[in-house]
Amino acid sequence: MGSIVDLHIHTIVGSMDSDVSPKRLAETAKAAGLTGVALTEHMSQWLPDEADHLRLESGLFVFNGREWSTDMGHIIVLGLDREVRGLARARDLRRACQANGAFMILCHPFRYFPGPSNFLFGGRRDAHDLPPEVLAEHPLFDLVDAIEVLNGGCIERENALAQDVARLLGKPGVAGSDAHMPMEVGRYATVFEKELESEEDMLAELRAGRFQPARRVEPGVFEPLEQTVRP
């Protein structure tokens, strides 16, 4: 097994709704059995020297990214320069990512589904009647490189629907805790085939599809999604 990375983490450094300090992140990540984390703040990315300090102090692999709020939904972006700002439209974000070689992950697409609070289908009164084949036609799915199919803030039914749609589209699935509190870190993680040594390394593995979404069954033990039994 290669690197085990929680691809969705929020901390007090760049997310006002988080209670996770860098120190507690390092402690809880290692206790959970993670070997790496992706910093996906709401407001702004960490400064490069802040991320470097966490790497050196913790020994963890660290990817410094961001979760963007767009007109269609929330998207984790990995590999986009932190100075890029002000992109509120998903299509504009896609163009910026293509120009910079960044990787886009659609976050928790079916959180609160069906219902008015769901980002993708909240405006449709018939959402609860739509089969996965119709849900998969939403234009946002075409703009992203991967879909978050295990999210710690979603219930099992919401994650299962994300898995169904990802399979229909042939899109790779990733997993992350979406942690805002220390106890949530590492609930889900993405398991890579190789040990990652740099951000460029992880971007290459993501583009090649050499990873699997996984759930933690006990500290240090993660099972890839297809090896688990859905309730």
C-alpha positions in Angstrom: 0.0 0.0 0.0 1.3 3.5 -0.9 0.3 6.8 0.6 -3.0 7.1 2.5 -4.2 10.7 2.1 -7.2 12.4 3.5 -8.1 14.6 0.5 -10.5 17.0 2.3 -9.3 18.8 5.4 -10.2 22.2 6.9 -8.2 24.0 9.6 -8.2 27.2 11.5 -5.6 28.6 9.1 -8.0 29.2 6.3 -11.5 28.1 7.3 -13.5 30.1 9.8 -15.8 27.1 10.6 -13.0 24.7 11.5 -11.7 23.8 15.0 -8.6 21.9 13.7 -5.3 23.5 14.5 -2.1 22.5 12.6 -0.8 20.8 15.8 -4.0 18.8 16.3 -4.2 17.9 12.6 -0.7 16.3 12.7 -1.6 14.4 15.9 -4.9 13.1 14.7 -3.8 12.3 11.2 -1.0 10.1 12.5 -3.2 8.5 15.1 -5.7 7.6 12.3 -3.0 5.9 10.3 -2.8 8.6 7.5 0.4 9.2 5.8 -0.7 12.4 4.2 -3.3 15.2 4.1 -4.7 17.7 1.6 -5.3 21.1 3.0 -8.5 22.3 1.3 -9.4 25.5 3.0 -12.6 27.5 2.3 -11.2 31.0 2.3 -7.5 30.9 1.3 -4.7 28.4 0.9 -1.9 28.2 3.4 1.3 30.1 2.7 4.0 27.9 1.2 6.2 28.2 4.3 3.3 27.2 6.6 2.7 24.1 4.6 6.5 23.3 4.5 6.6 23.7 8.3 3.7 21.2 8.8 5.6 18.7 6.5 8.8 19.0 8.5 7.2 19.0 11.9 4.8 16.1 11.3 6.6 14.0 8.7 3.3 13.8 6.8 2.9 14.2 3.1 1.0 17.6 2.7 -0.8 18.9 -0.4 -1.7 22.6 -0.2 -5.0 23.0 -2.1 -8.3 24.8 -1.7 -12.1 24.1 -1.8 -13.8 26.6 -4.1 -17.5 27.7 -3.8 -18.9 28.1 -7.3 -22.2 28.8 -8.9 -22.8 25.1 -9.3 -21.3 23.6 -6.2 -18.1 23.0 -4.1 -15.0 21.9 -5.9 -11.6 20.9 -4.5 -8.8 22.2 -6.7 -5.3 20.8 -6.4 -2.4 22.5 -8.2 -3.8 26.0 -8.9 -1.6 28.9 -7.9 -2.8 30.4 -4.6 -2.8 33.9 -6.1 -5.6 32.9 -8.5 -8.8 34.4 -6.9 -12.3 35.7 -7.7 -13.5 32.7 -9.8 -17.2 32.2 -8.8 -18.3 30.3 -11.9 -17.4 26.6 -12.3 -16.7 27.0 -16.0 -14.2 29.8 -15.3 -12.6 27.7 -12.7 -12.3 24.9 -15.1 -10.6 27.1 -17.7 -8.1 28.3 -15.1 -7.4 24.7 -14.0 -6.8 23.6 -17.6 -4.4 26.5 -18.2 -2.4 25.6 -15.0 -2.6 21.8 -15.1 -4.7 21.7 -11.9 -7.0 18.8 -10.8 -10.7 19.3 -9.9 -12.7 17.2 -7.6 -16.4 17.7 -7.1 -17.2 17.6 -3.4 -20.2 15.9 -1.8 -22.5 16.2 -4.8 -25.5 14.7 -3.1 -25.3 16.2 0.4 -28.8 17.1 1.5 -30.3 15.4 -1.5 -33.1 15.5 -2.3 -34.0 18.9 -0.9 -33.6 22.6 -1.4 -30.2 22.7 0.3 -28.5 20.4 -2.3 -26.2 22.5 -4.5 -26.8 20.6 -7.8 -30.5 19.8 -7.7 -31.9 21.9 -4.9 -34.0 23.9 -7.4 -35.8 20.9 -8.7 -39.0 19.8 -7.0 -38.9 16.4 -8.8 -35.3 15.7 -7.6 -36.4 12.7 -5.5 -37.8 11.0 -8.6 -34.7 11.4 -10.8 -32.8 8.1 -11.4 -28.9 8.2 -11.4 -28.8 8.2 -15.2 -30.6 11.6 -15.2 -28.7 13.0 -12.3 -25.5 12.1 -14.1 -26.5 14.6 -16.9 -25.8 17.6 -14.7 -23.2 19.8 -16.5 -20.9 20.1 -13.5 -19.9 16.4 -13.7 -18.4 17.2 -17.1 -16.2 20.0 -15.7 -14.4 18.0 -13.0 -11.7 15.3 -13.1 -13.0 13.2 -10.2 -15.9 12.9 -7.8 -15.8 12.7 -4.0 -17.7 9.4 -3.4 -16.9 9.1 0.3 -17.3 12.3 2.3 -17.4 12.4 6.1 -20.1 15.0 6.2 -22.5 12.9 4.1 -24.8 10.1 5.2 -24.4 6.7 3.6 -27.2 7.1 1.2 -25.7 10.4 -0.2 -22.3 8.8 -0.6 -23.8 5.7 -2.3 -25.6 7.9 -4.8 -22.3 9.7 -5.6 -20.7 6.3 -6.2 -23.5 5.3 -8.5 -23.2 8.4 -10.6 -19.4 8.2 -10.7 -19.6 4.6 -12.0 -22.2 5.6 -14.7 -19.9 8.4 -15.9 -16.7 6.4 -15.6 -15.3 9.1 -13.4 -12.7 8.2 -10.7 -13.8 8.5 -7.1 -11.9 9.9 -4.2 -12.5 10.0 -0.5 -12.0 12.6 2.2 -13.2 13.3 5.7 -14.2 17.0 5.1 -12.9 17.4 8.7 -13.7 20.5 10.6 -13.0 18.9 14.0 -10.0 16.9 15.1 -12.0 13.7 15.7 -13.2 13.7 12.1 -9.7 13.5 10.5 -9.1 10.3 8.6 -12.6 8.9 8.6 -12.2 8.4 4.9 -9.0 8.6 2.8 -7.7 8.1 -0.7 -5.2 5.3 -1.0 -2.5 5.7 -3.7 -0.6 2.9 -5.3 2.8 4.5 -4.6 4.4 6.5 -1.9 4.0 10.2 -2.7 7.0 12.5 -2.4 5.7 15.8 -3.8 2.6 17.7 -4.9 3.7 17.0 -8.5 3.9 13.3 -7.7 0.3 13.3 -6.4 -1.0 15.2 -9.4 0.6 12.7 -11.7 -1.0 9.8 -9.8 -4.4 11.4 -9.8 -4.3 12.0 -13.5 -3.2 8.4 -14.1 -6.0 7.1 -11.9 -3.7 5.1 -9.6 -5.7 5.5 -6.4 -8.8 4.2 -4.6 -11.3 5.7 -2.2 -11.3 3.9 1.2 -12.9 4.0 4.6 -11.1 3.5 7.9 -12.2 0.4 9.8 -9.8 0.9 12.7 -6.7 3.1 13.3 -4.2 2.3 10.6 -6.5 0.0 8.6 -8.3 1.3 5.5 -10.4 -0.7 3.2 -10.8 0.3 -0.5 -14.4 1.0 -1.3 -15.1 -2.1 -3.5 -14.0 -4.3 -0.7 -16.6 -3.0 1.7 -20.2 -4.1 2.0 -22.8 -1.4 1.5 -25.6 -1.6 4.2 
